[in-house]
Amino acid sequence: MRTTIDIDTHLLKRLRAEARRRGVPFKELLSGVLRRGLDEPAPTRQARYRCPSYAMGTPERQYDLDKALTIAAGLEDVETARKLMLRK
């Protein structure tokens, strides 16, 4: 039976090269490749991987994450003050 299909250029080149290498007509090679692909069982779906989670305790300070920039600025100020104290 005749039909028209669009095949990616690089895939078409690979098919033609393989047909030449095996010394078989392109049509025969293509039919064989399609047949093997359809006869092969579909891959089974693997169970979804689950990553366990562990409680890490509660932080020393409870921060309001809505004010992250304020917290970061405060922590930076504390670190700057510590470094200044070391220089004396």
N, C-alpha and C positions, 0 to 999 in steps of 0.2 A: 504494500500500500504506500502511496506517496503522500507526503505531508510537508509542510514548510514550518520550520522552527527557527528561532533566533538563538544563536549560541555565541557566548562571549568570544572575542577574537583570540585571547590567549588560550582559552579552552579548545577552540577549534584547531589552533596550531598544534597543541599537544595531541589531540586525537589524530590528526593527519600524520604527525611524526610517528606516533605509535603504530598506526596502520602500515606505514612504510617499513618500520622496523620489523614488524611481524610478517610482512609480506601478504597481508590480507586486504580485501577491499574496504574502503572507509565505511560503507554501509553495513558490512558484516561486523566490523569492530564496534560501531555505534550501537547496533542491535544487541550485541553481547554485553556491552557495558550497561545498557539500560536494563536488560534482563537480569543481570547479576544484582543491580541496584534494587530492583523491585522484588527479587526473590529473597534478598537479605532481610532477616527479621528486624523490625523497628527497634531501636534502642529502648530499653526499659528506663522509665523515669526513676532516678535515684531519690531516696528520701531526703528531704531538706535538712541541711546541716544545722544543728543547733549548738550555739556556743553558750556554755554555762556561765552564769554570772554569780559573783560572790559579793557579799556585803563587806565593805571595807571600814566599817565603823562610822562614827559621826565625826565631822571635822571639829577642831578645837573651837573655832568661831563659826557662827551661823551667818552667812553672807546672803544678802538679798541680791540675786543675780541680775535683777533688773537695773541695778546700779553698778554694773561691772566696771565702767570707766572711773567712777568715783573710788571704788575699791582699789583699782590698779594705781591710781594717783596717790592714794593714801599709803599703799605698800611701797611705792617708789620714794615717797617722802621719808618713810621710816628708814629705808636702805640708804638714802642720801645722808640722813642724819647720822647713821651708824658709821659711814665712811668718814664723815667729817670728824667724828669723835676719835677715830683711830689716828688721824693726822696730828691732832693737838698742836 
